[in-house]
Amino acid sequence: MLHHQFIVAWLQSRCRTERGANLVEYALLLALIAIVCVSAVTMLGRATSKPFSNMGSGLSP
């Protein structure tokens, strides 16, 4: 019985990892980076839309 208890204790200690917590942290970090990138592209798009439109209009014959 002692051998069985040792195996059970060893398996339980091996199963207690922080893999799930790390995955959640990486997912949150990835979501934050995505939000920042989308916001930056949106702001840059709005800021550069008019100058590019004016430049395109100026090139038309």
Phi and psi in radians as a Rosetta constraint file:
Dihedral C 1 N 2 CA 2 C 2 CIRCULARHARMONIC -1.105 0.35
Dihedral N 2 CA 2 C 2 N 3 CIRCULARHARMONIC -0.703 0.35
Dihedral C 2 N 3 CA 3 C 3 CIRCULARHARMONIC -1.107 0.35
Dihedral N 3 CA 3 C 3 N 4 CIRCULARHARMONIC -0.731 0.35
Dihedral C 3 N 4 CA 4 C 4 CIRCULARHARMONIC -1.082 0.35
Dihedral N 4 CA 4 C 4 N 5 CIRCULARHARMONIC -0.757 0.35
Dihedral C 4 N 5 CA 5 C 5 CIRCULARHARMONIC -1.136 0.35
Dihedral N 5 CA 5 C 5 N 6 CIRCULARHARMONIC -0.645 0.35
Dihedral C 5 N 6 CA 6 C 6 CIRCULARHARMONIC -1.123 0.35
Dihedral N 6 CA 6 C 6 N 7 CIRCULARHARMONIC -0.757 0.35
Dihedral C 6 N 7 CA 7 C 7 CIRCULARHARMONIC -1.135 0.35
Dihedral N 7 CA 7 C 7 N 8 CIRCULARHARMONIC -0.746 0.35
Dihedral C 7 N 8 CA 8 C 8 CIRCULARHARMONIC -1.101 0.35
Dihedral N 8 CA 8 C 8 N 9 CIRCULARHARMONIC -0.769 0.35
Dihedral C 8 N 9 CA 9 C 9 CIRCULARHARMONIC -1.118 0.35
Dihedral N 9 CA 9 C 9 N 10 CIRCULARHARMONIC -0.684 0.35
Dihedral C 9 N 10 CA 10 C 10 CIRCULARHARMONIC -1.162 0.35
Dihedral N 10 CA 10 C 10 N 11 CIRCULARHARMONIC -0.756 0.35
Dihedral C 10 N 11 CA 11 C 11 CIRCULARHARMONIC -1.130 0.35
Dihedral N 11 CA 11 C 11 N 12 CIRCULARHARMONIC -0.686 0.35
Dihedral C 11 N 12 CA 12 C 12 CIRCULARHARMONIC -1.148 0.35
Dihedral N 12 CA 12 C 12 N 13 CIRCULARHARMONIC -0.663 0.35
Dihedral C 12 N 13 CA 13 C 13 CIRCULARHARMONIC -1.213 0.35
Dihedral N 13 CA 13 C 13 N 14 CIRCULARHARMONIC -0.549 0.35
Dihedral C 13 N 14 CA 14 C 14 CIRCULARHARMONIC -1.294 0.35
Dihedral N 14 CA 14 C 14 N 15 CIRCULARHARMONIC -0.477 0.35
Dihedral C 14 N 15 CA 15 C 15 CIRCULARHARMONIC -1.446 0.35
Dihedral N 15 CA 15 C 15 N 16 CIRCULARHARMONIC -0.260 0.35
Dihedral C 15 N 16 CA 16 C 16 CIRCULARHARMONIC -1.547 0.35
Dihedral N 16 CA 16 C 16 N 17 CIRCULARHARMONIC 1.392 0.35
Dihedral C 16 N 17 CA 17 C 17 CIRCULARHARMONIC -1.978 0.35
Dihedral N 17 CA 17 C 17 N 18 CIRCULARHARMONIC 2.945 0.35
Dihedral C 17 N 18 CA 18 C 18 CIRCULARHARMONIC -1.797 0.35
Dihedral N 18 CA 18 C 18 N 19 CIRCULARHARMONIC 0.432 0.35
Dihedral C 18 N 19 CA 19 C 19 CIRCULARHARMONIC -1.064 0.35
Dihedral N 19 CA 19 C 19 N 20 CIRCULARHARMONIC -0.736 0.35
Dihedral C 19 N 20 CA 20 C 20 CIRCULARHARMONIC -1.148 0.35
Dihedral N 20 CA 20 C 20 N 21 CIRCULARHARMONIC -0.715 0.35
Dihedral C 20 N 21 CA 21 C 21 CIRCULARHARMONIC -1.156 0.35
Dihedral N 21 CA 21 C 21 N 22 CIRCULARHARMONIC -0.718 0.35
Dihedral C 21 N 22 CA 22 C 22 CIRCULARHARMONIC -1.110 0.35
Dihedral N 22 CA 22 C 22 N 23 CIRCULARHARMONIC -0.688 0.35
Dihedral C 22 N 23 CA 23 C 23 CIRCULARHARMONIC -1.104 0.35
Dihedral N 23 CA 23 C 23 N 24 CIRCULARHARMONIC -0.716 0.35
Dihedral C 23 N 24 CA 24 C 24 CIRCULARHARMONIC -1.147 0.35
Dihedral N 24 CA 24 C 24 N 25 CIRCULARHARMONIC -0.732 0.35
Dihedral C 24 N 25 CA 25 C 25 CIRCULARHARMONIC -1.099 0.35
Dihedral N 25 CA 25 C 25 N 26 CIRCULARHARMONIC -0.756 0.35
Dihedral C 25 N 26 CA 26 C 26 CIRCULARHARMONIC -1.150 0.35
Dihedral N 26 CA 26 C 26 N 27 CIRCULARHARMONIC -0.653 0.35
Dihedral C 26 N 27 CA 27 C 27 CIRCULARHARMONIC -1.144 0.35
Dihedral N 27 CA 27 C 27 N 28 CIRCULARHARMONIC -0.736 0.35
Dihedral C 27 N 28 CA 28 C 28 CIRCULARHARMONIC -1.136 0.35
Dihedral N 28 CA 28 C 28 N 29 CIRCULARHARMONIC -0.702 0.35
Dihedral C 28 N 29 CA 29 C 29 CIRCULARHARMONIC -1.118 0.35
Dihedral N 29 CA 29 C 29 N 30 CIRCULARHARMONIC -0.750 0.35
Dihedral C 29 N 30 CA 30 C 30 CIRCULARHARMONIC -1.113 0.35
Dihedral N 30 CA 30 C 30 N 31 CIRCULARHARMONIC -0.703 0.35
Dihedral C 30 N 31 CA 31 C 31 CIRCULARHARMONIC -1.120 0.35
Dihedral N 31 CA 31 C 31 N 32 CIRCULARHARMONIC -0.722 0.35
Dihedral C 31 N 32 CA 32 C 32 CIRCULARHARMONIC -1.105 0.35
Dihedral N 32 CA 32 C 32 N 33 CIRCULARHARMONIC -0.769 0.35
Dihedral C 32 N 33 CA 33 C 33 CIRCULARHARMONIC -1.090 0.35
Dihedral N 33 CA 33 C 33 N 34 CIRCULARHARMONIC -0.729 0.35
Dihedral C 33 N 34 CA 34 C 34 CIRCULARHARMONIC -1.097 0.35
Dihedral N 34 CA 34 C 34 N 35 CIRCULARHARMONIC -0.728 0.35
Dihedral C 34 N 35 CA 35 C 35 CIRCULARHARMONIC -1.103 0.35
Dihedral N 35 CA 35 C 35 N 36 CIRCULARHARMONIC -0.745 0.35
Dihedral C 35 N 36 CA 36 C 36 CIRCULARHARMONIC -1.116 0.35
Dihedral N 36 CA 36 C 36 N 37 CIRCULARHARMONIC -0.748 0.35
Dihedral C 36 N 37 CA 37 C 37 CIRCULARHARMONIC -1.133 0.35
Dihedral N 37 CA 37 C 37 N 38 CIRCULARHARMONIC -0.776 0.35
Dihedral C 37 N 38 CA 38 C 38 CIRCULARHARMONIC -1.112 0.35
Dihedral N 38 CA 38 C 38 N 39 CIRCULARHARMONIC -0.719 0.35
Dihedral C 38 N 39 CA 39 C 39 CIRCULARHARMONIC -1.106 0.35
Dihedral N 39 CA 39 C 39 N 40 CIRCULARHARMONIC -0.760 0.35
Dihedral C 39 N 40 CA 40 C 40 CIRCULARHARMONIC -1.123 0.35
Dihedral N 40 CA 40 C 40 N 41 CIRCULARHARMONIC -0.758 0.35
Dihedral C 40 N 41 CA 41 C 41 CIRCULARHARMONIC -1.145 0.35
Dihedral N 41 CA 41 C 41 N 42 CIRCULARHARMONIC -0.678 0.35
Dihedral C 41 N 42 CA 42 C 42 CIRCULARHARMONIC -1.110 0.35
Dihedral N 42 CA 42 C 42 N 43 CIRCULARHARMONIC -0.802 0.35
Dihedral C 42 N 43 CA 43 C 43 CIRCULARHARMONIC -1.155 0.35
Dihedral N 43 CA 43 C 43 N 44 CIRCULARHARMONIC -0.734 0.35
Dihedral C 43 N 44 CA 44 C 44 CIRCULARHARMONIC -1.141 0.35
Dihedral N 44 CA 44 C 44 N 45 CIRCULARHARMONIC -0.676 0.35
Dihedral C 44 N 45 CA 45 C 45 CIRCULARHARMONIC -1.083 0.35
Dihedral N 45 CA 45 C 45 N 46 CIRCULARHARMONIC -0.742 0.35
Dihedral C 45 N 46 CA 46 C 46 CIRCULARHARMONIC -1.192 0.35
Dihedral N 46 CA 46 C 46 N 47 CIRCULARHARMONIC -0.664 0.35
Dihedral C 46 N 47 CA 47 C 47 CIRCULARHARMONIC -1.277 0.35
Dihedral N 47 CA 47 C 47 N 48 CIRCULARHARMONIC -0.511 0.35
Dihedral C 47 N 48 CA 48 C 48 CIRCULARHARMONIC -1.763 0.35
Dihedral N 48 CA 48 C 48 N 49 CIRCULARHARMONIC -0.098 0.35
Dihedral C 48 N 49 CA 49 C 49 CIRCULARHARMONIC -1.100 0.35
Dihedral N 49 CA 49 C 49 N 50 CIRCULARHARMONIC -0.869 0.35
Dihedral C 49 N 50 CA 50 C 50 CIRCULARHARMONIC -1.154 0.35
Dihedral N 50 CA 50 C 50 N 51 CIRCULARHARMONIC -0.825 0.35
Dihedral C 50 N 51 CA 51 C 51 CIRCULARHARMONIC -1.024 0.35
Dihedral N 51 CA 51 C 51 N 52 CIRCULARHARMONIC -0.696 0.35
Dihedral C 51 N 52 CA 52 C 52 CIRCULARHARMONIC -1.196 0.35
Dihedral N 52 CA 52 C 52 N 53 CIRCULARHARMONIC -0.641 0.35
Dihedral C 52 N 53 CA 53 C 53 CIRCULARHARMONIC -1.122 0.35
Dihedral N 53 CA 53 C 53 N 54 CIRCULARHARMONIC -0.743 0.35
Dihedral C 53 N 54 CA 54 C 54 CIRCULARHARMONIC -1.123 0.35
Dihedral N 54 CA 54 C 54 N 55 CIRCULARHARMONIC -0.710 0.35
Dihedral C 54 N 55 CA 55 C 55 CIRCULARHARMONIC -1.155 0.35
Dihedral N 55 CA 55 C 55 N 56 CIRCULARHARMONIC -0.720 0.35
Dihedral C 55 N 56 CA 56 C 56 CIRCULARHARMONIC -1.138 0.35
Dihedral N 56 CA 56 C 56 N 57 CIRCULARHARMONIC -0.674 0.35
Dihedral C 56 N 57 CA 57 C 57 CIRCULARHARMONIC -1.168 0.35
Dihedral N 57 CA 57 C 57 N 58 CIRCULARHARMONIC -0.621 0.35
Dihedral C 57 N 58 CA 58 C 58 CIRCULARHARMONIC -1.220 0.35
Dihedral N 58 CA 58 C 58 N 59 CIRCULARHARMONIC -0.427 0.35
Dihedral C 58 N 59 CA 59 C 59 CIRCULARHARMONIC -1.447 0.35
Dihedral N 59 CA 59 C 59 N 60 CIRCULARHARMONIC -0.343 0.35
Dihedral C 59 N 60 CA 60 C 60 CIRCULARHARMONIC -1.232 0.35
Dihedral N 60 CA 60 C 60 N 61 CIRCULARHARMONIC 2.480 0.35
